[in-house]
Amino acid sequence: MMITANNGFIEQSERYAFNNAGESLKKYILLKKGELAYNHGASKLRPYGSCFALTTAENARIPFVYHCFSAENQNAEFMSIELNGAEIENQLRKIVSSGARMDGLLNISFDEYTSVSVLLPGIEEQDCIADFFRQLDNLITLHQREWKGK
């Protein structure tokens, strides 16, 4: 699997005509459901990278270039919403630099990424907010399917 700035985790085959993993899985990390991965690649939508929780599968093999971590006692979906927000982007802007080749990969270590400050409400509120956004995403998807069918 891989991370897109807009949609989070997707199968590589959705983006490419083939699976880029090849025969060797040595350069892949096994991410478990509820864990998060930060893609420190710049994009137009997210110039300081994007972070998503794995929610669509029990586990996934993802490229080792992502910074992966557990939400521990927090709601992983809520954490991904927060970590993709403007406040975190402002903090990352101060610590991230782009590579000399300007290939879009941001020079940020795991320790630097995890040094950002995140203000979190209680777990019950995190659950409610994550559920609200999940329902909103589902509603948007349904309307997009309906629109395409017309």
Protein Blocks (a to p, Z undefined) as FASTA:
>chain_A
ZZdfklopadfklmmmbdfklmblklpccddehiacddfbdcfklmnopadddfkbfbdc
ddfkbccddekjacfklmmmmmmmmklmmmmmmmgccdfklnopacddfklmmmpccddd
dfklmmmmmmmmmmmmmmmmmmmmmmmmZZ
